[in-house]
């Protein structure tokens, strides 16, 4: 039986190691050292660093973000953007996500796991927000969910991860929430 506290220590060490040295230079030895365990503890759970990272990235997809339910589409989007913005700007995430994106360009397994983590994790939350807005009559029933997800997730991801803007302009999240709500109503 594998101890859950050891497994969690290893998972936390993976994020620290990824942030410190990146995927290419990350090693099982470094992860084990950070977790305070032997290499065998890591290998008992995962057969390689690729499988370890894929497991962690896939776990992110399952966790997802909480779906806000404030009673209005614009307010739900604002809360979602606030939580997502903080998560994307977290020092570890801001280093790990771009590094994994670069590795995904070279490794189809990482690409698929990352796509699943980013897309499926956001998909459930965004579709919950859209479904609630549909029920309240704020958006048309049966709108294009793929396009809705792109509208909801794209701008903040672009600013935080792609162009790595160090700070959001004052009022950005409020303006983004308002603009996204209006765009969703137009679908």
N, C-alpha and C positions, 0 to 999 in steps of 0.2 A: 504494500500500500504506500503510495507516494504522499508525503506530507504537503498539505496545501500551503502552509506558511513558507516552505522552501520554494514551492512552485511560484508563489507570488513574489518572493524575493528575487528569483531569477527573472521574472517578467519585468519587474521594476529596474533591474540591472540592465536589461536589454535596452530600455529607453535611455538610460544614462549613458551606456556605451555607444549607442547610435549617435546620440547628441555630441558625445566627446570626440569620437574618431570616425564616424560614418560607417556605412554598411561594408564597404570594400575592406577597410582596415579592422573592422570588428572581428573579435575572435571569441571562441568558446572559453578560452583561458581568461580573457579579460572580463567576460560576463561572470564567470564563476568567481573570480577574485572580487568583483564588485558586490556579488550576492553573498559572499562569505561562505561559499560551498566549494566542494571539489568538482572537477570537470565531469566526473561520473554522474553526479546529481543532475547535471544538465543533459548529458547523453541518455540517461534513463528516461527522460521526458521527451526529448527531441533528438532526431538522428543527425541533424546538421544545423548550422546557423541559418541556412535558408528556411528550413522547416520551422525553426524557432521564430523567425521573423514573420513568416507566413501565418503561423498560429496567432501571434500577437496582433497582427494587422487584421486578421479575420475576426478576432475577439472584439476589436473596436467596432466592427460592423454590427455585431450582435448587441453591443451595449447601446449604441446610438445616443442621441440626445433626447431629453424629455420633450414631448410635444406640448407646447403652450396652449392654453385654452382660456383666453382672457375675455372672450365674447365678441371680439372684432378682429377682422383679418389684419388690419394695419398694426394693431397692438400685438397680435400673435407673432407677426413677422418681426416687429421691433424686439420682442423678448428673445425670439430665436436668433436674431442677428447679434444681440448682446452676448448671449451665451457662446455662440459660434465664434464671434470675434475674440473673446477672451481665450477660448480653446486654441484657436489658430495662432494667437500671439504668445501663447505660453512658450517660455524659452526652449523647452525640450521639443514641443511640436513644431516650432518655427525652424528648428534645425533638422528634425527627423523627416518631416513630410517632404521637403525639397530633395533631400538625399535619397529617400525611397523613390521619388519620382524619377530621379536620374537613373537609379538601378533598374526601375521598371522599363526604361527605354532599352535596356540590355538583356533583361531577363523576363520572359513571358509569364513565368509563374508568379513573380513579384507583381508584374503588371496586372494580372488577373486578381490577385488578392487585394491589391491597392484599389483597383477599380471597384471591387465588391465592398471594401471597407468604406470608401468615400461615397459611392453611389447608393448602395443599399442602406447605409446608415442614415444618410440624408433623405433618401427616398421615403422611408417610413415616417419620418417626422414631417416632411413637406407634404406628403399626401394626407396625413392626419390634419394638418393646418388647412389644406385645400378642401378636404371633405367637410370639416366644420364650417368653413365659409360657404360651401355649397348648401349645407343644411340651413344656414341662416339666410340664404338667398343673396349673399354678397357677391358671388360669382355664379356663372352659368353652370348648371349641372352638366356633367360629361365633358368638361373642357379637356384639352390635350394635356395629360399629366406629365409627359416627358418635357414638353415646352415649359410647363409650370415649374417643374423641378429645376430646369436650366435657369429660368428667370429668378427663382428664389436663391439658388446656391451659387450661381456664377459670379455675380459682381463682388461679393465679399471674398470669395476664394481667389479671384483674380487679384484683388488689391492686397490681400494678406500673404498669399503664397507665391503668386507668379511675379508681381512687380515688387513684392516685399516692402510695401510702404511702411515706414517705421511708426507712423502715427496716423490715425484716421482724422480727417479734417473735422472741425467742430460742426456738429449737427449732421454728420454724414449718415449715421445709422437711422436717424429720424427721416431724413430725406430719402434714403434707400427704401425704408419700409413703406413710405407713402408712394413712391414711384412704382415699387413692385406690386403693391396692392392695386394701384390703378392699371398697371399692365395686365395683371391677372383678371381684373374685371373686364378688360377689353378682349380677352381670348374668346 
